[in-house]
């Protein structure tokens, strides 16, 4: 149910134990830990248990147990669309269940080439390169393009970007959230020959939108590339769902690189990097997350192609998802709970401590609604929350049920 959004802060060292708030504290190493390599893990797990931070895998049923789904990222409701399923089945019969190898060996099919052409055309980008996940697309883009230089990263960026910053071995400057002036200061003070600015387009927990135009102006002025993660904006932001960069009028900017996922609005699996030919060529030649990874399975490629057909033919879908997000946010505010005005499909309800968020998620389940529950380290300490994700196919009856669940949460009188 959770996206891994890691707050800016000290990097934990191996052996550090998590404190109750999800941060880490260094304790003395016991003799038992020296002789039993699993004792450290058991101790850390016990600390997470005491802090209410343990996680569990809860397999869902094909029908979501009859629950109204506002936990998944299936923003346009396409993941179970018969057209996607039929496309996947046909691809399996034609190409097999797996891609059989890396993209540079046997893992590229004609479907992959077609998807790259279609993604680029839909987003109005020069080129596209498909990866097996959006996480790997971010790893490749940031770690490859930022290597040996300066990477300026928003403090609210997704964990995949944070991991990519670490892998880049670049100097990393973490700037305050959505602060173009701070980005400009970091770039102006750099000694490195090249620099990259990286940001989520829509931030995955809070649901707010990055100031794309302002960030591009700052990055361009200082000769830096701007990498924008469009995971939560493609298919939702903009009149036709072409994403935040396109909505900002910057789709043709050669110094902007976009990463996207195929697993949210497009209802499939995988990711891609969109950018100038020089960007794609560099990633193919030197991007470790591309070179050494098995290619995306043909079934997922075919599903994404079918989804692009649907989105292109139904330009009302993005607006319906955004409209339902606005309705959810209004329902949250009407009950005295804090939230932001949604920029896309994400509506966050901050509840404070982890146990309050868990209790609220349980109340939602009792009302027949599955909601995302986010606790540290997915969110900063004291900011545990419910994340409600609007879908284009939520009905007025669904929204009414969600409203009743919100009323019950408000009546819990949790601290906010």
KABEL-V264772 format. One record per helix or strand of 2 or more residues. SS is the DSSP state (H for helix, E for strand). FROM is the first residue (numbers start at 1). TO is the last residue. If there is no record, write none. Layout:
ss:SS from:FROM to:TO
ss:SS from:FROM to:TO
This chain:
ss:E from:17 to:18
ss:E from:24 to:25
ss:H from:31 to:35
ss:H from:39 to:50
ss:H from:64 to:66
ss:E from:68 to:70
ss:H from:82 to:95
ss:H from:110 to:123
ss:E from:127 to:131
ss:H from:134 to:145
ss:E from:150 to:154
ss:H from:159 to:168
ss:E from:171 to:175
ss:H from:180 to:188
ss:E from:195 to:200
ss:H from:212 to:221
ss:E from:225 to:229
ss:H from:244 to:247
ss:E from:256 to:261
ss:E from:271 to:275
ss:H from:277 to:286
ss:H from:288 to:291
ss:H from:298 to:313
ss:H from:316 to:334
ss:E from:346 to:352
ss:H from:354 to:366
ss:E from:369 to:374
ss:E from:384 to:389
ss:H from:396 to:411
